[in-house]
Amino acid sequence: QGWSLVNTAVQGTVILETCHNYPSGTKLDSDWRSARAFSTLALIIGGIVTFWALLVWCIYPTKQMYNAGGILFVLCCLFQGLSLLLTNSEACRNLQPDLENSSIYFQSACSMAMGAYCAIAATVLWFVAAIAAWMVDPPVRPPITTQTHDVTYTKTTNGADGAAVMSENVVRGEPVAIGGRDAEKAV
């Protein structure tokens, strides 16, 4: 993060807050590296488990799969919260910008801004998703059934002209489950 003083004709002297690349000799301390790793893990695991949650109506998971999804949501909650370690790292210490001839005071450490509040909100939402995964029962697929038919053909001969007459008698059976969880229980 960087600052610069700019003189404009309309607004006078303003301070612009901009983003800059880190200088080549920047040392990343353990809190800084940890925050980067945890935010990356939260993004990757959270993306995968969220995509899984969107497909849940197509794949019909078991309750054990829902419990595993809840554990992954809790991991995302933990990782998202640990990404706030950045506020305790060298990235947030000694932030005095180099603005000559400036009477403006800057804090010497980071303060909570929109990004930190979003991280806190995401942490809470990951936890709510975990609770929901543990409390909600998975969708149940209706059983796939087939119905049997007993068909009887009868051939009779007409006595007067000798013509053969075919008759069909269909007896429908009960539907039998051949797929889904109900079929597994029936077997």
Disulfide bonds with the S-S distance in Angstrom:
Cys92-Cys110 1.88
